[in-house]
Amino acid sequence: MQRRSRRLDRLCRLCGSSDLESVLDLGATPPCESFLTADGLDEPEPTYPLHVRVCRECLLLQIPALVSPDETFTEYAYFSSFSSSWVEHARRFVAEAERRLTLQDRDDAFVVEVASNDGYLLRHVVDRGIRCLGIEPSVNVGAAARAAGVPTETAFLNPETAAQVRAEHGPAALVVANNVYAHIPDVLGFTEGLRTLVADDGLVSIEVHHALKLVAEAQFDTVYHEHFQYWTVLTAMRALEAGDLSVIDVEALPTHGGSIRLWATPSANAGPPSERTLELLAEERRAGLHAVEGYRGLESAAREARAAVLEFLLDCRRRGERVVGYGAPGKGNTLLNYCGIRPDLLEYTVDRNPYKHGRFTPGTRIPIHHPDRIAVDRPDVVVVLPWNLERELTDQLRYVGDWGGRVVFPLPSLRTADLSRATLRTDEPVEALS
């Protein structure tokens, strides 16, 4: 039975083809959210291959499903509300969706968010007096959402749970799936669940990292075991069509280093795709991503990015500089493991999430502290692991310049932040906040 599951992992999870081509091999790493306790440092640590392939038939970029969602999400270390810019991003999305769907004018208005985390988005729906429900598989973060007043069910979305929610609550005018479409190995079942949840005249909104940015900028740290696939507009349209949903609009977003927001509706009611959808498809085609050849330079580009990070850290060590990290995100653990960075190069990192304090990064065993530790130690260099939050974190870490310290963002290309620029304003657009 075990041999059979490994064979199935080699099949494309969208079209079932066995014709997959390797485009990025990051070696074997532990799951990125399996932070270690002090007592676990002497225990064996399981690692799994992190190997990206592209399907020659449908062009879905993917890794084998070696770590199941049950293992990752029963107790989860990521709480969305710890990112101020992400909460603001969610607030603006809810305001836009309310206008787009005129939710306040609908007596039957109902919003469902899949993978709703700690209620970071639905709290804004609750504030507007609109009926809503979160579907969140992680027990601990779902409990945090309920404590914040956001109705939340603990479940994974599949056709059965979707049917149960629809039977109990009715169809949803809006179904939101932010940063989860990469996290599910059963793409077709999940998509069927989305279709079951949404009303015939409703909308599904999906935000996901854009594979165009992954390939064009060698964003190798966006690859980890929780991310089973990496979407272009083209492949996302194909997946949604398999579940009777049609993409009618796509927005390019700056979040997570470059994302897309797909707006889809039941196919029977769908009109033609918007002009900006067609423009993004054309951009992907120009980048070569509508053919296998466009993915073949990813591995060499990732190796070059790794070399630049390591050369920088080794130079710091030669100069006797003290280097620490900021943040302990999942993507940071891919970077640390692929680059082989351990406490000799990065003394420790800090994180706003108290769940991670006193723990250690998986694989590389770097200790994680409260952010206040930086001001106490006054290190020479702070390397920001969630580099996609550059504007927000440059502002938060401006004080590092008080003692002449530097703030460095390692990817997509290594750069030092300008700590002298104006403080971030609360009225800046989301592009500046993400």
SVG drawing of the C-alpha trace seen along z (x, -y; Angstrom):
<svg xmlns="http://www.w3.org/2000/svg" viewBox="-34 -61 71 63">
<polyline fill="none" stroke="black" stroke-width="0.4" points="0.0,0.0 2.8,-2.4 4.5,-1.7 1.2,-2.5 0.8,-5.9 4.4,-6.9 3.5,-6.0 0.3,-8.1 2.4,-11.0 4.2,-10.9 1.0,-11.6 -0.2,-15.2 -2.9,-16.0 -4.8,-18.0 -4.9,-15.9 -3.5,-12.6 -0.6,-12.5 2.7,-10.7 4.7,-13.0 6.3,-15.3 9.6,-17.1 11.9,-18.2 12.5,-21.9 13.8,-22.6 15.2,-20.2 15.8,-21.7 16.9,-18.5 15.2,-17.1 14.0,-19.3 11.7,-19.0 8.1,-20.3 8.4,-24.1 6.0,-24.6 7.4,-21.8 9.2,-24.0 11.3,-22.2 11.1,-22.5 14.3,-22.4 13.4,-18.9 13.2,-17.8 16.7,-18.9 18.2,-15.5 15.4,-13.7 15.5,-12.5 13.9,-14.9 12.1,-13.6 12.9,-15.2 11.1,-14.8 12.2,-15.6 11.3,-19.1 11.3,-18.6 9.3,-20.7 8.1,-19.3 6.0,-20.6 3.4,-18.5 4.1,-18.4 0.4,-17.9 -1.4,-20.7 1.6,-22.7 0.7,-22.5 3.8,-23.2 3.8,-20.8 5.5,-18.8 4.6,-15.3 2.1,-15.2 4.5,-13.6 3.3,-15.5 -0.5,-15.3 -2.6,-18.4 -3.7,-16.4 -0.1,-16.4 0.4,-20.1 -2.8,-21.8 -4.2,-20.0 -2.2,-22.4 -0.8,-25.2 2.0,-27.7 0.8,-30.5 -1.6,-33.2 -2.5,-35.7 -3.3,-38.5 0.4,-38.9 1.0,-40.7 -0.5,-44.2 -0.3,-44.7 -2.1,-41.4 -5.0,-42.4 -5.2,-45.7 -5.2,-43.9 -8.1,-41.7 -10.1,-44.8 -9.7,-46.4 -10.7,-43.2 -13.9,-42.9 -14.8,-46.5 -14.3,-45.9 -16.2,-42.6 -19.1,-44.2 -19.3,-46.8 -18.8,-44.3 -21.6,-42.0 -23.8,-44.7 -23.9,-42.4 -25.6,-45.0 -28.6,-44.9 -29.0,-41.2 -31.3,-39.7 -29.6,-36.3 -26.0,-37.6 -23.7,-34.9 -19.9,-34.9 -17.8,-31.7 -14.0,-31.8 -12.1,-28.5 -8.9,-28.2 -10.1,-31.2 -7.2,-31.0 -7.7,-33.2 -10.6,-35.2 -8.3,-38.0 -10.6,-38.5 -14.1,-37.5 -13.8,-39.9 -14.4,-42.7 -17.5,-40.9 -18.8,-40.5 -18.2,-44.2 -20.5,-44.9 -23.3,-42.8 -23.1,-40.3 -23.7,-36.6 -20.5,-34.6 -18.7,-31.3 -15.1,-30.3 -14.0,-26.7 -10.6,-26.2 -8.9,-22.8 -6.5,-23.9 -7.9,-23.4 -5.8,-26.1 -6.2,-28.9 -9.9,-28.1 -10.4,-28.5 -8.7,-31.9 -11.2,-33.0 -14.2,-31.9 -12.8,-33.7 -12.6,-36.9 -16.3,-36.5 -15.9,-34.9 -18.2,-31.8 -15.8,-29.0 -16.1,-25.3 -13.1,-23.0 -12.9,-21.0 -11.1,-20.5 -13.1,-21.5 -14.2,-18.6 -17.4,-17.9 -19.0,-16.3 -18.2,-19.1 -19.3,-21.7 -22.6,-19.9 -23.1,-19.9 -22.4,-23.6 -24.7,-24.5 -27.5,-22.3 -27.2,-24.0 -26.5,-27.6 -27.6,-27.9 -25.5,-28.9 -22.9,-31.7 -22.9,-34.9 -19.2,-35.0 -16.7,-32.2 -13.2,-33.3 -10.1,-31.1 -7.0,-33.1 -3.6,-31.4 -5.1,-27.9 -5.4,-26.8 -1.7,-25.8 -2.2,-23.9 -4.5,-21.1 -3.4,-17.9 -6.9,-17.0 -7.3,-19.9 -10.4,-18.5 -12.3,-17.6 -11.5,-21.0 -12.7,-22.8 -15.9,-20.8 -16.3,-21.9 -16.0,-25.5 -18.7,-25.1 -21.0,-23.4 -20.6,-26.3 -21.3,-29.2 -24.7,-30.3 -25.5,-30.1 -25.1,-33.9 -22.3,-34.2 -18.6,-34.6 -15.5,-32.7 -12.4,-34.7 -9.1,-32.9 -5.7,-34.6 -2.6,-32.6 1.1,-33.3 1.7,-33.7 4.0,-31.1 5.1,-33.8 6.9,-35.5 8.3,-32.3 10.0,-31.5 10.9,-35.0 12.5,-36.0 13.7,-32.6 11.6,-32.8 12.6,-29.4 11.6,-29.9 7.9,-29.9 8.4,-26.2 7.7,-24.1 5.8,-20.9 2.5,-22.7 2.5,-24.1 1.6,-21.2 1.2,-23.3 2.1,-26.7 -0.4,-28.4 -0.4,-30.4 -3.6,-32.1 -3.7,-29.4 -3.5,-26.4 -5.8,-27.9 -8.4,-28.5 -8.1,-24.8 -8.5,-23.6 -11.5,-25.7 -13.2,-24.7 -12.8,-21.1 -15.1,-22.0 -17.7,-23.9 -16.3,-27.3 -15.1,-29.9 -12.6,-32.7 -14.1,-36.1 -11.5,-38.4 -8.0,-38.3 -6.1,-41.0 -2.3,-41.1 -1.4,-41.7 1.9,-42.6 1.3,-40.3 3.7,-37.4 6.1,-38.6 3.5,-38.7 0.1,-37.1 -3.1,-36.8 -6.7,-37.2 -9.0,-35.1 -12.7,-35.9 -14.7,-32.9 -18.4,-32.1 -20.5,-29.0 -19.8,-28.3 -23.5,-28.5 -23.6,-32.2 -20.1,-33.2 -19.5,-35.8 -16.2,-36.2 -13.0,-36.9 -12.0,-40.5 -9.4,-42.4 -7.0,-42.2 -7.4,-38.4 -6.4,-38.3 -3.5,-40.7 -2.1,-38.5 -2.4,-35.4 -0.5,-37.2 2.2,-38.2 2.6,-34.5 2.8,-33.5 5.6,-36.1 7.5,-34.7 7.4,-31.3 5.1,-29.7 2.6,-28.3 5.2,-25.8 7.5,-23.5 10.6,-25.3 9.8,-28.4 10.4,-26.6 13.8,-25.1 15.9,-28.0 14.5,-27.9 17.0,-25.6 20.1,-27.5 18.6,-30.8 17.8,-29.4 21.4,-28.3 22.7,-31.7 20.4,-33.3 21.5,-30.8 25.2,-31.6 24.6,-35.4 23.0,-34.9 25.7,-32.6 28.5,-34.8 27.0,-37.8 26.7,-35.8 30.2,-34.4 31.6,-37.9 29.7,-39.1 31.3,-36.3 34.8,-37.2 34.3,-40.7 33.2,-39.6 29.7,-41.0 26.8,-39.8 23.9,-38.7 20.4,-37.7 17.1,-37.1 13.7,-38.7 10.7,-36.4 10.3,-32.7 7.9,-32.1 7.5,-28.8 9.2,-30.3 12.2,-31.3 12.7,-27.7 13.0,-26.7 15.6,-29.4 17.6,-28.4 17.6,-24.7 18.4,-25.1 21.2,-27.5 22.5,-25.4 22.3,-28.4 22.7,-27.5 23.5,-29.4 27.1,-29.9 25.8,-32.3 22.5,-33.4 22.7,-33.5 19.0,-33.6 15.8,-34.9 12.8,-36.6 9.0,-36.5 5.9,-38.3 4.1,-35.0 4.4,-33.8 3.8,-30.2 7.3,-30.2 9.2,-31.7 11.6,-29.3 11.4,-27.0 13.9,-26.3 13.6,-26.4 13.1,-22.9 16.3,-21.4 18.6,-24.3 17.9,-24.5 18.1,-28.3 16.6,-29.6 13.5,-31.9 13.0,-34.8 10.7,-37.7 11.4,-40.7 12.5,-42.8 15.7,-40.8 17.0,-42.8 17.0,-46.1 18.7,-44.6 21.5,-42.9 22.0,-45.7 23.3,-43.3 25.2,-44.6 22.8,-42.9 19.2,-41.9 18.2,-39.5 14.5,-39.6 13.1,-36.2 9.6,-37.3 11.1,-39.6 7.7,-40.0 6.7,-42.3 9.6,-44.7 7.7,-48.0 6.0,-47.0 9.1,-45.5 11.5,-48.3 9.2,-50.6 9.1,-48.3 12.9,-47.9 13.9,-51.5 15.3,-51.6 18.1,-49.2 19.7,-52.2 20.0,-54.0 23.2,-52.0 24.4,-51.8 22.9,-48.4 21.7,-47.2 18.5,-45.5 18.9,-43.1 16.3,-41.4 17.7,-38.2 15.4,-37.6 14.5,-38.0 17.9,-39.7 19.9,-40.6 19.6,-44.2 20.0,-46.5 17.0,-48.6 17.1,-52.3 16.2,-53.1 16.2,-56.8 13.0,-57.1 9.7,-58.4 7.6,-56.4 4.8,-54.3 1.5,-56.1 -1.8,-54.3 -3.4,-55.7 -0.9,-54.2 -2.3,-51.7 -2.1,-48.0 0.7,-47.7 2.9,-49.7 1.8,-47.7 2.3,-44.2"/>
</svg>
